[in-house]
Amino acid sequence: MHNRIWDNCLKFIGSKIPEQSFKTWFIPIIPLKFDSPVLTIQVPSQFFYEWLEDNYVQLLKEAIQSEIGPEGKWEYSVIVDKGNAKNQPYTVNLAQKKDFSKFAQNGGYKNQVSSSPFALPEIDNKQQLSNLNAEYTFDTYIEGDCNRLARSAGLAVASKPGITSFNPLMVYGGVGLGKTHLAQAIGNRIKRENPEQFVLYVASEKFASQFIEALKNNSLQEFQNFYLNVDTLIIDDVQFFKDKVKTQEIFFHIFNHLHQNGKQIIMSSDRPPTELKGLQERLVSRFKWGLTADLQQPDFETRLAIIQRKLQDDGLEIDDKVLEYLAYSVDTNIRELEGVLISLVAHASLNRSEIDLELAKQTLKSIVKNIESEVGIDYIQKTVSEYFNVSSDDLKAKTRKKEIVIARQLAMYFSKDYTNHSLKSIGSHFGGRDHSTVIHALQSVNDMLDTDARFRSSFTELKKKFKMKAI
């Protein structure tokens, strides 16, 4: 009985509103029971219920009363928790509560066809709306220890969007480490393999400004309808939602609707969810539902591979010594590394000169902050302390912490190797230590090189840095 009533209601409703709106807001509804004169219909979320009450209550009334009669009413069964294989969904029943006066003043449901850019019936080609950069692909995203987890998760999401447990996928990391590249690579792969899907990339600040414009222009309905029809939503830099209460609220509802309907959500941030300040707790909690993967600073091998790939794409060849020099000298982030490459090629082109080591050194001096022109004790201390994530002052202090002692001994060893300072002079640069301490440091380094493979790897990487600098 209830199925027949609702099927007839759908025929009535479908003849009154645009097809896209009908598919979005009425096809997901499930009729549960009819206890005359009340029809109970199940909706997938609280937000879904509120949307129907705000926008389609008059239409529902007309449809239901056309089937049941003037006394016909309805109530909602709202899914609060979808449950799992062991537990049934948790629902609450809510009565129809809206009056029709406000809706009627706005011209009823016919007013939903709008000239707003968010009105989906006017969109001919969703591909053009994706905002994806075609150059951001997995092929151009070099894999390394710094990004292996995030890249692997991205590939899994791209092959089965909305199906894996990586929903949402949150990628975080510092500036220039490839968050946007990875997020858009996922989007491009999904779009390539599922052309019919609506994949959308948007920066969080753009989302917030669109929301404000929608409020100003009374087009909030079209704004929400647009985002609720996305199959894969990519939101970049969600930390910029900080303290934007209303924007967070609308995003919370959109997030819930997409997630509950099996749509894929991908986000990026400059920090993990637990460190996001100024965001509502309920929003941060949802950010942690799927997988959170970090992007770290690329190691030497990854930086070298990035340079080689970039030059290969540009059809350029550069001497291996120059490549290694660049990979060792620019160890901050990928964006700065690519910037150095662009500047280097530009200098060579404008000056009609070869890209050699000297040109690389001159180019780096004007771009990379605090780059040293030669290997001195200060530079050695700075490089070693950064490598071991300690401060230069620690190397001069009296502390006997193991990691600082090892860093100090290595810095002394390289100071002896790459400078003309005497043992006494080296000791004085490390907190006024005497020459016997330096001798002990040299012996300790040699001993560890023979017995500790991990130490030997660190030693080799640091030595290459100093060797390239000394050229």
C-alpha positions as CSV (number, residue, x, y, z in Angstrom):
1,M,0.0,0.0,0.0
2,H,2.6,2.5,1.1
3,N,4.8,1.7,-2.0
4,R,1.9,2.3,-4.4
5,I,1.0,5.6,-2.7
6,W,4.6,6.8,-2.9
7,D,5.0,5.7,-6.5
8,N,2.0,7.8,-7.5
9,C,3.4,10.7,-5.5
10,L,6.7,10.5,-7.4
11,K,4.8,10.7,-10.7
12,F,3.1,13.8,-9.5
13,I,6.3,15.4,-8.2
14,G,8.4,14.4,-11.2
15,S,6.0,16.4,-13.5
16,K,6.5,19.6,-11.4
17,I,10.2,20.1,-11.0
18,P,13.5,19.7,-13.0
19,E,14.8,16.2,-13.5
20,Q,18.0,16.8,-11.7
21,S,16.2,18.2,-8.6
22,F,13.8,15.2,-8.7
23,K,16.7,12.7,-8.8
24,T,18.6,14.4,-6.0
25,W,15.8,15.0,-3.5
26,F,13.1,12.4,-4.2
27,I,14.6,9.3,-5.7
28,P,16.6,8.5,-2.4
29,I,13.3,8.6,-0.3
30,I,12.0,5.2,0.8
31,P,8.4,4.7,1.8
32,L,8.2,2.7,5.0
33,K,4.5,2.4,6.0
34,F,1.1,3.9,5.7
35,D,-1.0,4.2,8.9
36,S,-4.0,6.2,7.6
37,P,-3.9,9.1,7.1
38,V,-0.1,9.3,7.7
39,L,2.6,8.1,5.2
40,T,6.0,7.5,6.7
41,I,8.9,8.2,4.4
42,Q,12.6,7.6,5.2
43,V,15.2,10.2,4.3
44,P,19.0,9.6,4.4
45,S,20.0,12.5,6.8
46,Q,18.9,15.3,9.0
47,F,20.1,17.7,6.4
48,F,18.0,16.0,3.7
49,Y,15.0,16.4,6.0
50,E,15.6,20.1,6.6
51,W,16.1,20.7,2.9
52,L,12.8,19.1,2.0
53,E,11.1,21.1,4.7
54,D,12.6,24.3,3.6
55,N,12.1,23.9,-0.2
56,Y,9.5,21.2,-1.1
57,V,7.0,21.0,1.7
58,Q,4.2,22.5,-0.4
59,L,4.9,20.1,-3.2
60,L,4.9,17.1,-0.8
61,K,1.6,18.3,0.6
62,E,0.0,18.5,-2.9
63,A,1.4,15.1,-3.9
64,I,0.3,13.2,-0.8
65,Q,-3.1,14.8,-0.5
66,S,-3.8,14.0,-4.2
67,E,-3.3,10.3,-3.2
68,I,-4.7,10.1,0.3
69,G,-7.1,12.9,0.3
70,P,-7.4,16.3,2.1
71,E,-6.7,14.7,5.5
72,G,-3.4,13.1,4.2
73,K,-0.3,13.8,6.2
74,W,3.3,12.4,6.3
75,E,6.1,12.0,8.8
76,Y,9.9,11.5,8.2
77,S,12.1,8.7,9.4
78,V,15.5,10.3,9.5
79,I,18.6,8.1,9.4
80,V,20.9,9.4,12.1
81,D,23.5,6.6,12.0
82,K,23.8,4.3,8.9
83,G,24.9,1.4,11.1
84,N,27.0,-1.5,9.8
85,A,26.9,-5.2,9.0
86,K,26.1,-6.0,12.7
87,N,23.9,-3.0,13.6
88,Q,20.8,-1.7,11.9
89,P,20.6,2.0,10.9
90,Y,19.5,4.2,13.8
91,T,16.6,6.5,12.8
92,V,14.3,9.1,14.5
93,N,10.8,10.0,13.4
94,L,10.1,13.6,12.8
95,A,6.7,15.1,11.9
96,Q,6.1,17.6,9.1
97,K,6.4,20.9,10.8
98,K,6.8,23.7,8.2
99,D,4.0,26.1,7.3
100,F,3.6,27.2,3.7
101,S,3.5,31.0,4.0
102,K,7.1,31.7,3.5
103,F,7.4,29.2,0.7
104,A,4.4,30.7,-1.1
105,Q,5.8,34.2,-0.8
106,N,8.9,33.0,-2.7
107,G,6.8,31.7,-5.6
108,G,6.7,28.0,-4.6
109,Y,8.7,25.2,-6.1
110,K,8.5,26.6,-9.6
111,N,10.9,29.3,-8.5
112,Q,13.7,26.7,-8.3
113,V,14.8,27.2,-11.9
114,S,17.3,30.1,-11.7
115,S,19.9,31.8,-13.7
116,S,22.4,31.2,-10.9
117,P,25.7,29.7,-12.1
118,F,25.0,26.9,-9.6
119,A,21.7,25.9,-11.2
120,L,22.6,22.4,-12.5
121,P,19.8,22.2,-15.2
122,E,21.8,24.9,-17.1
123,I,25.1,23.0,-16.9
124,D,25.9,21.3,-20.2
125,N,29.4,20.0,-19.5
126,K,30.5,19.1,-16.0
127,Q,34.0,18.4,-17.2
128,Q,34.6,22.1,-17.7
129,L,33.6,22.7,-14.1
130,S,36.1,20.3,-12.5
131,N,38.8,23.0,-12.2
132,L,41.4,20.3,-12.6
133,N,44.9,21.0,-14.0
134,A,45.5,18.3,-16.6
135,E,49.3,18.4,-15.8
136,Y,48.7,17.1,-12.3
137,T,48.8,13.4,-12.8
138,F,50.2,10.3,-11.0
139,D,52.8,10.0,-13.8
140,T,54.3,13.3,-12.9
141,Y,54.0,12.8,-9.1
142,I,57.3,11.2,-8.2
143,E,57.1,8.6,-5.4
144,G,59.5,8.5,-2.5
145,D,59.6,7.6,1.2
146,C,58.3,11.1,1.9
147,N,54.9,10.5,0.1
148,R,54.5,6.7,-0.4
149,L,51.5,6.2,1.9
150,A,49.6,9.2,0.6
151,R,50.3,8.3,-3.1
152,S,49.3,4.7,-2.6
153,A,46.1,5.8,-0.8
154,G,45.4,8.2,-3.6
155,L,45.7,5.5,-6.2
156,A,43.3,3.3,-4.3
157,V,40.8,6.1,-4.1
158,A,41.2,6.9,-7.7
159,S,40.4,3.3,-8.7
160,K,37.4,3.0,-6.5
161,P,36.1,6.4,-5.5
162,G,33.7,6.4,-2.5
163,I,34.1,2.6,-2.1
164,T,37.3,2.2,-0.1
165,S,37.7,3.0,3.6
166,F,39.8,6.0,2.6
167,N,36.8,8.3,2.7
168,P,37.5,11.0,3.4
169,L,41.1,11.1,2.4
170,M,42.9,13.8,4.2
171,V,46.4,14.7,3.0
172,Y,48.5,17.2,5.0
173,G,52.0,18.7,4.9
174,G,53.9,21.9,4.7
175,V,54.0,24.4,1.8
176,G,55.2,23.1,-1.5
177,L,55.2,19.4,-0.7
178,G,52.7,18.4,-3.4
179,K,49.3,18.3,-1.7
180,T,47.5,20.0,-4.5
181,H,49.3,17.9,-7.1
182,L,48.3,14.7,-5.4
183,A,44.7,15.7,-4.8
184,Q,44.3,16.8,-8.4
185,A,46.0,13.7,-9.7
186,I,43.4,11.7,-8.0
187,G,40.6,13.8,-9.5
188,N,42.1,13.5,-13.0
189,R,42.4,9.7,-12.7
190,I,38.8,9.4,-11.5
191,K,37.6,11.6,-14.4
192,R,39.6,9.7,-16.9
193,E,38.2,6.3,-15.8
194,N,34.7,7.5,-15.0
195,P,33.9,10.3,-17.5
196,E,30.2,10.4,-16.4
197,Q,31.2,11.4,-12.8
198,F,31.2,15.0,-11.6
199,V,34.6,15.6,-10.1
200,L,35.1,19.1,-8.6
201,Y,38.3,20.7,-7.2
202,V,37.9,23.9,-5.2
203,A,40.1,25.8,-2.8
204,S,38.5,26.3,0.6
205,E,38.7,30.1,0.3
206,K,36.9,29.9,-3.1
207,F,34.2,27.7,-1.5
208,A,33.8,30.3,1.3
209,S,33.5,33.2,-1.1
210,Q,31.0,31.3,-3.2
211,F,28.9,30.7,-0.1
212,I,29.0,34.4,0.9
213,E,27.9,35.4,-2.6
214,A,25.1,32.8,-2.5
215,L,23.9,34.4,0.7
216,K,24.0,37.9,-0.7
217,N,22.2,36.9,-3.9
218,N,19.6,34.7,-2.3
219,S,20.9,31.7,-4.3
220,L,21.8,29.5,-1.4
221,Q,19.5,26.8,-2.6
222,E,21.3,26.6,-6.0
223,F,24.7,26.7,-4.2
224,Q,23.8,23.7,-2.0
225,N,22.2,21.8,-4.9
226,F,25.3,22.2,-7.0
227,Y,27.6,20.8,-4.3
228,L,25.3,18.0,-3.4
229,N,25.4,16.7,-7.0
230,V,29.2,16.3,-6.9
231,D,30.5,12.7,-7.1
232,T,34.1,13.5,-6.0
233,L,34.7,16.7,-4.0
234,I,38.3,17.9,-3.6
235,I,38.7,20.7,-1.0
236,D,42.2,22.2,-0.9
237,D,43.6,23.9,2.3
238,V,40.7,23.3,4.7
239,Q,42.6,25.1,7.4
240,F,41.3,28.3,5.9
241,F,37.8,27.4,7.2
242,K,39.2,28.6,10.5
243,D,36.7,30.8,12.4
244,K,34.3,30.9,9.4
245,V,31.3,29.5,11.4
246,K,28.6,29.7,8.8
247,T,30.9,28.3,6.1
248,Q,31.8,25.4,8.4
249,E,28.1,24.7,9.0
250,I,27.2,24.5,5.3
251,F,30.3,22.4,4.6
252,F,29.4,20.1,7.5
253,H,25.9,19.4,5.9
254,I,27.4,18.9,2.4
255,F,30.1,16.6,3.8
256,N,27.4,14.5,5.6
257,H,25.2,14.2,2.5
258,L,28.0,13.3,0.1
259,H,29.6,10.8,2.6
260,Q,26.2,9.1,3.4
261,N,25.6,8.7,-0.3
262,G,28.9,7.0,-1.1
263,K,30.5,10.1,-2.7
264,Q,34.3,10.5,-2.4
265,I,35.7,13.4,-0.4
266,I,39.4,14.4,-0.6
267,M,40.9,17.2,1.5
268,S,44.2,18.8,2.0
269,S,45.6,20.8,4.9
270,D,48.9,22.2,6.2
271,R,48.5,20.2,9.4
272,P,46.7,17.0,10.7
273,P,43.1,17.2,11.8
274,T,44.0,17.1,15.5
275,E,46.0,20.4,15.1
276,L,43.3,22.3,13.2
277,K,42.3,25.3,15.3
278,G,39.1,27.4,14.9
279,L,37.2,24.5,13.4
280,Q,34.1,22.9,14.9
281,E,34.7,19.7,16.8
282,R,32.1,17.8,14.9
283,L,33.7,18.8,11.6
284,V,37.2,17.8,12.7
285,S,35.7,14.5,13.9
286,R,34.5,13.7,10.4
287,F,37.8,14.6,8.9
288,K,39.2,11.7,10.9
289,W,36.7,9.1,9.6
290,G,38.8,7.9,6.7
291,L,42.6,8.0,6.2
292,T,44.9,10.9,7.2
293,A,48.3,10.7,5.3
294,D,51.2,13.2,5.7
295,L,53.6,14.5,3.1
296,Q,57.2,15.1,4.3
297,Q,60.1,16.9,2.9
298,P,61.5,14.9,0.0
299,D,64.9,13.1,0.6
300,F,67.8,13.4,-1.8
301,E,66.9,10.6,-4.1
302,T,63.3,11.9,-4.5
303,R,64.6,15.4,-5.2
304,L,67.0,14.1,-7.8
305,A,64.2,12.1,-9.4
306,I,62.0,15.2,-9.5
307,I,64.7,17.2,-11.2
308,Q,65.4,14.5,-13.7
309,R,61.7,14.1,-14.6
310,K,61.3,17.9,-15.0
311,L,64.2,18.1,-17.3
312,Q,63.1,15.1,-19.2
313,D,59.6,16.7,-19.7
314,D,61.3,19.9,-21.0
315,G,63.7,18.0,-23.3
316,L,66.8,19.2,-21.5
317,E,70.0,17.5,-20.4
318,I,72.2,18.7,-17.6
319,D,75.5,17.3,-16.2
320,D,75.0,14.9,-13.3
321,K,77.2,17.0,-11.0
322,V,74.8,20.0,-11.5
323,L,71.8,17.8,-10.8
324,E,73.3,16.5,-7.6
325,Y,74.3,20.0,-6.6
326,L,70.8,21.2,-7.0
327,A,69.3,18.2,-5.2
328,Y,71.5,18.7,-2.2
329,S,71.3,22.5,-2.1
330,V,67.5,22.8,-2.3
331,D,66.1,20.5,0.4
332,T,63.1,22.6,1.6
333,N,60.2,21.7,-0.7
334,I,59.3,20.7,-4.2
335,R,57.9,24.0,-5.2
336,E,61.2,25.8,-4.4
337,L,63.1,23.1,-6.2
338,E,61.0,23.6,-9.3
339,G,61.4,27.4,-9.0
340,V,65.2,27.0,-9.0
341,L,65.1,24.8,-12.1
342,I,62.9,27.4,-14.0
343,S,65.3,30.2,-13.0
344,L,68.3,28.2,-14.0
345,V,67.0,27.4,-17.4
346,A,65.9,31.1,-17.8
347,H,69.4,32.3,-16.9
348,A,71.0,30.0,-19.4
349,S,68.6,30.9,-22.1
350,L,68.9,34.7,-21.6
351,N,72.7,34.6,-21.3
352,R,73.0,32.0,-24.1
353,S,75.3,30.0,-21.9
354,E,75.6,26.3,-20.9
355,I,74.0,25.1,-17.6
356,D,77.1,24.3,-15.6
357,L,78.0,24.2,-12.0
358,E,79.0,27.8,-11.8
359,L,75.7,29.0,-13.3
360,A,73.9,26.8,-10.8
361,K,75.7,28.3,-7.9
362,Q,75.1,31.8,-9.0
363,T,71.4,31.1,-9.6
364,L,71.0,29.6,-6.2
365,K,72.6,32.5,-4.4
366,S,69.8,34.8,-5.7
367,I,67.0,32.4,-4.8
368,V,67.7,30.2,-1.8
369,K,67.9,32.0,1.5
370,N,71.1,31.9,3.5
371,I,73.0,29.8,1.0
372,E,76.7,29.6,1.9
373,S,79.4,30.4,-0.6
374,E,81.9,28.0,1.0
375,V,82.1,25.2,3.5
376,G,83.0,26.7,6.8
377,I,82.5,25.6,10.4
378,D,79.3,27.6,10.7
379,Y,77.9,26.1,7.6
380,I,78.8,22.6,8.8
381,Q,77.2,23.1,12.1
382,K,74.1,24.5,10.5
383,T,73.8,21.6,8.0
384,V,74.4,18.9,10.6
385,S,72.1,20.3,13.1
386,E,69.3,20.6,10.5
387,Y,69.9,17.1,9.4
388,F,69.6,15.7,12.9
389,N,66.8,18.2,13.8
390,V,68.7,19.8,16.7
391,S,69.9,23.4,17.0
392,S,73.4,24.7,16.3
393,D,73.5,25.9,19.9
394,D,73.0,22.3,21.1
395,L,76.3,21.3,19.3
396,K,78.1,23.9,21.5
397,A,76.3,23.1,24.7
398,K,77.4,20.7,27.5
399,T,74.5,18.2,27.0
400,R,75.4,14.5,26.7
401,K,72.2,13.4,24.9
402,K,73.1,10.7,22.5
403,E,71.6,12.3,19.3
404,I,73.3,15.6,20.1
405,V,76.7,13.9,20.9
406,I,76.6,12.1,17.5
407,A,75.7,15.2,15.7
408,R,78.5,17.2,17.4
409,Q,81.1,14.5,16.7
410,L,80.1,14.4,13.0
411,A,80.2,18.2,12.8
412,M,83.7,18.1,14.3
413,Y,84.8,15.4,11.8
414,F,83.6,17.3,8.8
415,S,85.2,20.5,10.2
416,K,88.5,18.7,10.2
417,D,87.9,17.3,6.7
418,Y,86.7,20.4,4.9
419,T,88.4,23.4,6.7
420,N,91.9,24.4,7.5
421,H,91.1,25.0,11.2
422,S,93.4,23.4,13.7
423,L,92.0,20.9,16.3
424,K,92.2,23.6,18.9
425,S,90.3,26.1,16.8
426,I,87.6,23.5,15.9
427,G,87.2,22.7,19.6
428,S,86.7,26.4,20.4
429,H,83.9,26.6,17.8
430,F,82.1,23.9,19.7
431,G,81.6,25.5,23.1
432,G,85.3,26.0,24.0
433,R,86.2,22.3,24.0
434,D,89.9,21.3,23.9
435,H,91.8,19.4,21.1
436,S,91.5,16.1,22.9
437,T,87.7,16.2,22.6
438,V,88.0,16.7,18.8
439,I,90.5,13.8,18.6
440,H,88.0,11.6,20.5
441,A,85.2,12.7,18.1
442,L,87.2,11.7,15.0
443,Q,87.9,8.3,16.5
444,S,84.3,7.8,17.5
445,V,83.1,8.6,14.0
446,N,85.5,6.1,12.4
447,D,84.4,3.4,14.9
448,M,80.7,4.0,14.1
449,L,81.4,3.9,10.4
450,D,82.7,0.4,10.8
451,T,79.9,-0.9,13.0
452,D,76.6,1.1,12.4
453,A,75.0,0.9,9.0
454,R,72.4,3.6,9.8
455,F,75.1,6.0,10.9
456,R,77.1,5.2,7.8
457,S,74.1,6.2,5.7
458,S,73.8,9.5,7.5
459,F,77.5,10.1,7.2
460,T,77.4,9.4,3.4
461,E,74.5,11.8,2.7
462,L,76.1,14.6,4.7
463,K,79.4,14.1,3.1
464,K,77.8,14.4,-0.4
465,K,76.3,17.7,0.7
466,F,79.7,19.1,1.8
467,K,81.4,17.6,-1.2
468,M,79.0,19.3,-3.6
469,K,79.3,22.6,-1.7
470,A,83.1,22.4,-1.8
471,I,83.2,22.0,-5.6
